[in-house]
Amino acid sequence: MVGVNNDPDKQEQRQKMTPTSAAEQEHRKNVLWELNTFVSGSPVATVNEKVTDTEWFFLLSMTQFFVNGEGLPGRAFFTGPLIWVFDRD
């Protein structure tokens, strides 16, 4: 299952991280459950562990995509070389 690590050292590290609100954690758990259900093809057990910021970033990054040649990331992926931005405006 995505995002589950039962290593006691990792659990201790999770508890030291910045806390998120109960509502935010519930939202994260629901998203993780939906993703696990989608990937497995059938309903899975609910997520009872806290979803860390790192796990949340990973989940959100999986939902992003860039079209070749469109926007700054798309142009960089399409052309290959680095693109330097000198002025934000």
C-alpha positions, 0 to 999 in steps of 0.5 A: 500500500502506498505511504505505509511504513511500519518501521518504529524509527520512521514513526518516531520521525513522523511524530516530530514533524510539523502537525497538520490540522485534523481536517487536513489529515482526514483529507490526505487519508481520503486521497491516499485511500482513493489512490490505493483503491484505484491502483489495486482495482478494488476497495482497500483498508482505510488509511489509519496512519498520518500522511506525512508532508513528504508522502503528500508532496509525492501524491500531489506530484503524481497528479501534475503533468506538463504538455510538451512545448507549453508553459515553462516546464513544457518548453524545458522538457520539449527542448531538452536544455536548461531554461534560465529565467532572468526576470519573473515579469 
